[in-house]
Structure formats: C-alpha cells, structure tokens
Amino acid sequence: MDYIQSLPNHIEKYIGENDLFLEIYKGEAHPPLLFVHGGYTGSWMWSKYIPHFVRQGYPCYVMNLRSHYKSRVMDMSQITFEDYLEDIKEIIAEIIADCGEEPIIIGFSVGGILCQKIAETEKCAGLILIDSCISKEVNEVVPYDVLIENTIGMIAPAPERNEDSSIDESKEDIVFQKKYLSMESSKAIVACGCWIKGVEGISINRSAIKCPTLVIKSVNNNEDDRRGKAEAQHLNAEYTGFWNTTHTGLLIGQRYVEVVNRIMEWLKK
C-alpha cells in the first residue's frame, strides 16, 4: 500500500519542466509549511509528521526534489546541489502564488543544508532544521573526528538498513523506509559531505538569513551536541538536541512525536 493512502485528503500536482511531485494539504489558520526531504528519500519520509500539522490547521506542502519518489526520473549522475536549490525555489514560488504568503521551510538532512542556502536569498517566514547537514562554518568549529574516503561513484546507492540495529526505530519503521529508499546524486552528496575527506561543505552566510530559526539534532555524544549548538549559534537559532535518537528516527522512529511537539511549540511562538 502506498503511504499516502493513509493520510488526509490532499491534492497532488506536478510542478515545472522537471515534473516535481508536490503534495498539498490545505489549511486556513496558519502560514504554510514547506517540507523538504533529505537524500535518498522523498515526501514519504514525512508521513508520520503531516497528520499532526494538518490537524492544527497548517497548510502543508510536501515536495519531492527532481528524480525523487514520484517526480520524473532523470539522470542522477548529472544532478547537482544547485539543481536542488532551483527545485525548492520553484516550489516556494508555487506556494506564494497559491497562498499569498511565504512559507516556513522545514528541511531534513541534505534538505536542511539546502534550506539554509535557500534562506539566504528567498523570503521565508521561518526555518526549521532537523538533523541538517552542517555548513562549512560549523564544520570549522566542530569538525568530524573520523572522515571517510570519497568512494561513492557516479551515483550514490540507497543506504542499507538493518532491521534490528536501530535504538529508536522499530522493525516496521525500517521496513517502511527500505520500501522507498532510492539512489541519490553523488554530486549533491559530496558538495555538502563534510564527513568526506577533502570536502569543506557548503558555506552559509548567516547575516543573509533574517527569519527565525530552530535547530533540532539527533544527539548520541558530546560531539553531536557541540555540533548542534554551534549550528544554532551560527544561525542565531533556538536549539534542541534529542539524546539517544537516530538521524532517520527523528522523522520515522518511535520518538518522532517528541520532535513534532517541539516544532509545534516553536511555531506557536
């Protein structure tokens, strides 16, 4: 069964020349929310989150980058980080045309660093980062202790998931992800991959970001916590670290509702 069959009534659209698949959940009471997925994933990764925000009246726009989930399949070996930025700009223009106001953008992982870069130039009502890839500036403050060689190849294959290895995801959570996980653009991953030898990361001009910001991190050691706090400091943001959680568990795991509640609390301010 496709995950969207279990979600509230919504509109599906294909946007622009790259047929970006966009799911729209209408609401009246609040500014629109734009959800930007991470690498290897798609709008399906937000499946547990969306009903919570819809019930609170938030218009939710859940996008898919080019060649992800139900967007038109393209040559992943040629897709760049900058291409993904153009996709997000295109969806923001669609939201403004539809709602008449700028969205609060919510980015996960690679989607987080994309949203940081977008917030430098696009008008956004707010910025929420969930375990975002870190910027060049944050990497300089709290660099990764262990770096890996760049052996990704022309296209990054979907990550393998062990159904019995997660501290906060059930077997069913991981089986669900394995159903949808797909390959990713190597060029985009390497561009922001501070954990790869020789990669500095994407530079973020914090003075260009004017909107209120919330940083959420998966934390399992002091280094994770320091990195999250450094990111928040760089962006003049609020910070919440969730100890003993995993990267994908923040969205799809058994404690996801704690993250949703923190976001709700921040939004209501």
N, C-alpha and C positions, 0 to 999 in steps of 0.2 A: 504494500500500500504506500502511495506517495504521502509524505508527511503533511502536505498542505490540506489533505482531505480532513485532517483532524483539527484544523484551525478555523477561526471565524470566517464568515463570508468576506470575500475580498475581490479586488479587481486585479487582473493580470494584463500587463502591457509589454510590448517590445519597443524599446526606445532607440532612435538613431540608426545610422547606417550599419552599426555593428550588432544590431538587434539585442540590446541589453535587456535581459529579462527582469522586470520590476513587478513586485507585489505591493499592492496598496490596500491598506486597511483604514477606512475613513473614520474621522473623529471630529468633534466640534470644539472641545473645551480648551485645548492647549496648542502650543506651537507644534509643528510637525517634527517627527523624529526620522532621521535617515540612518539606517543600519548598514554598515559596510563590513563585509566578511573578511576573513583572513585568507592566507594562502591555502591552496588545495581544497577549499571549501566553497560555500555558496550561501544563499539566503536560508537554506535548510538548517544551517548552524544556529539560527536564532529561533528555532521552532518552540523552545520552552519559554523564551522571553516574550514573544509577541502577544500572546493572550493576556498577560498581565498589564501591558501598556494599553492594549485595546480596551480592556475593561475600565481603565482610568480615563478614557476619552481621548487619548493621544492619537492623532493621525500618524500611522506608521508606514514608512516607505522602505521596503526591504529589497535592496538592489543586488544584482549579480554583475561582477566585472566581466569584460569580454571573455568569451570561451569558458565561462564557469556555469555550472549547473545547466539551466535551460537557455542561457544566452547562446547565440550562434557559435558553433565550433570554428576556431581559427587556428592558425599555425602558432602553437605555443612557443616555439623556438625563436619567433620574431617579436613577441610581445615584450614591451619594456615597462619599467616603473612609471615612466612618463605617460605611456598609453593608459595606464590605470587611473592616473590623475585626470586625464581627459574624460574618462568614463564617469568619474564622480562629478566633475563639473557639469557634464551633460544632464545627469540625474538631478543635481541641485537646480538647474535651470528649469527642469520639468516640474519640480516641487514648487518653486516660486510661481510659475505660471499657473499651477493648479490651486495653490493655497493663498498666494499673495503675500507670503512671508518667508523669511529664511528659516531653514531647519536647524535643529540641534543635531549635530552629527556624532554618531556613536561608532567607533572603529575598534575592531579586534585584531590583535597580532599585526600582520602586514597591513591590514586595514587601518590600524591605529597610526602607523607612521605615514600612511597615505593621507589620513585625515589631518594630521598635524601640518603636512605640507599644504593641503588644501586651505586650511585656516589662515595661512599666510596671505592669501590673495582673494579668497572668496568670503562674502559676508555670511557669517554663521551666528545663530542665536546662542550656541553653546557647543562645547567639545567634550566628549566623554571617551576616554581611552581605556580599553580593557586589555591588559597584558600586551600593550603595544610593543612592537619592535622599537628599540631605543634609537635615539638620534646620535649623530656624530658627537655632539656636545656632551651628552650624557655618558657616552662610551669613553670619553676622555676622562671623566670624573670617576666612573666605576667600570673599568674595563673587565671583560670576561677573563677569568683566570686560565681557562683552557680554550684554545682556538682549534678549529678543525681545518683540514686541507679542503680546498675547493675541488671536489671530485663529483660535482653534481651532474655535469654533462650538458647537452643541449636543452634537455627538458628534465625538470625535477620530477621524479616519480612520486606517486602518492605515498605518504608515510605509512609504515606498517604499525599496526596496533595489536598489542597482546591483550586478549580479553580478560586476563587475570592479573594485570600488573598495575592497575590504577588505584591510588589511595582514595579517590573521591568520585570515581565513575563506576557504575555497575556494569556487569557483562552486557546488559541490554543497551546501555549508553554507548558502549564501544562498538557493538554490532551495528547500531544505527549509523554511527559515523563511517564505519567501513563500507556500508552500502553506498555512500555518496562521495567519499573522498576521491579526488581526482588528481591528475598531474598538474604541475604548475610551471610557470615561466621561470627558467633559470636566471634570465637577465634581471627580472624583478626581485627574485630572492637574493641574488648576490649583491644587488645595489644596496639593499638595506641590511645585509647579513653581517653585523658587527662581530658575530661569533666565528666568522670565517677569516683565516689568515690573509692579511693584506687588504681587508675591507674596512674602511673608516666609518662607513654608514652615511645616512642622509642628513645633511645639515639643516637645522630648523632655526629660523630667525624668530626668536621669542618676542622681540619688540614688534613684529608684524602681526602677532596674534592678539586680538583685542577682546575676544569673547571669554566668558567664564569657563573654567576647565576643571574636570575631575579626572584624576588618575587612579586606576584600580590595578593592583598587581597580585599575581599568584606568588606567594612567598613561602619558601621552604628552608631558607637560611638567612643569615645576616647580610650576605652579599645581595640577595634578591631584594631585601628590604631597603638597603642603602641605595640600590639602583632605582627603585620606585620613588624613594624620597628625592633623589637627585633629579629624576624626571619631573616630578611635581614642582621642585624648586625652579628648574629651568623654565617651566611654563607658567609659573606663578599660579599653581593649581592646588586644589584640595587633594589629599591623598588618603587612600585606604588600602592597606595590604591584607590579603586574606591568607592567613597561615595554614599550612598543610592542605593546600589545594594544588591542582594541576592546571596547566595552561588551558587545555580544552575543557577541563572540568568547570571552569568559571562560567562557561556557557551551557554545557550539556550535562554536567555532573550532578551528583546528589545534593550539593550545597548551592546550586545555581540561584535559588530564591534569595539567599543572603545577598548576593550581588545585585539582584533586581531590587531588593528593598533599599539598598544603599543608593542606587541610582534614583529611585523614586524619592527618597529623602532629599537628595540633591536637587532634583527637578522642582520640587515643591518650594524650594527657597526662592 
